[in-house]
Amino acid sequence: MDKMFNPFLTQLGVPMGLWAAILLIGSQMTSFAYPGADMLGQMGLARSKDIKSMIKLGLTIVAATVAYVLVLSLF
């Protein structure tokens, strides 16, 4: 990804720290936003049935990481 987009990002002036955050957060966003097999498997091992709290926590993490990237992009 970096080799493909690095010339374009250099022209735009995107800092390397912001680009690294975008790559790291973007690759995990979907696993936090909604429950997948990994989350359900972990809940099964913990014998938990509280999926509502897991979804709330996941959406909170998504909102916080999006806010983090937005703040990082401004400074």
C-alpha positions in Angstrom: 0.0 0.0 0.0 2.8 2.4 0.9 4.7 1.8 -2.3 1.5 2.4 -4.3 0.3 5.6 -2.6 3.5 7.1 -1.3 4.2 9.3 -4.4 0.6 10.6 -4.3 0.7 11.3 -0.5 4.1 13.1 -0.8 2.5 15.4 -3.4 -0.4 16.1 -1.1 1.9 16.7 1.9 0.4 14.0 4.1 2.8 13.3 7.1 4.1 9.8 7.5 2.7 9.5 11.0 -0.8 10.3 9.7 -0.4 7.8 6.9 0.7 5.1 9.3 -2.3 5.8 11.6 -4.6 5.6 8.6 -3.2 2.3 7.5 -3.2 0.7 11.0 -6.7 2.0 11.9 -8.2 1.3 8.5 -7.2 -2.3 8.5 -9.0 -2.9 11.9 -12.0 -0.6 11.6 -14.4 -3.3 10.4 -13.5 -5.7 13.1 -14.4 -3.1 15.7 -17.5 -1.7 14.0 -19.6 -4.9 13.9 -19.2 -8.3 15.4 -17.5 -10.9 13.3 -16.5 -14.5 13.8 -13.5 -13.5 16.0 -15.6 -11.5 18.4 -18.3 -14.1 18.6 -15.7 -16.8 19.2 -14.1 -14.9 22.0 -17.5 -14.3 23.5 -18.2 -18.0 23.3 -15.0 -18.9 25.1 -15.9 -16.4 27.8 -19.4 -17.8 28.0 -20.9 -14.3 27.4 -24.1 -13.5 25.7 -23.9 -9.7 26.0 -23.5 -8.8 22.3 -25.2 -5.4 22.8 -22.3 -4.2 25.1 -19.7 -5.5 22.6 -21.4 -3.5 19.7 -21.5 -0.4 21.9 -17.9 -0.7 22.8 -16.9 -1.4 19.2 -18.8 1.7 17.9 -17.2 3.8 20.7 -13.7 2.6 19.6 -14.6 3.5 16.0 -15.7 7.0 17.0 -12.6 7.6 19.1 -10.2 6.4 16.4 -11.9 8.5 13.7 -11.7 11.5 16.0 -8.0 10.7 16.6 -7.2 10.6 12.9 -9.1 13.8 12.3 -7.3 15.6 15.1 -4.0 14.2 13.9 -4.7 15.4 10.4 -5.3 19.0 11.6 -2.0 19.3 13.5 
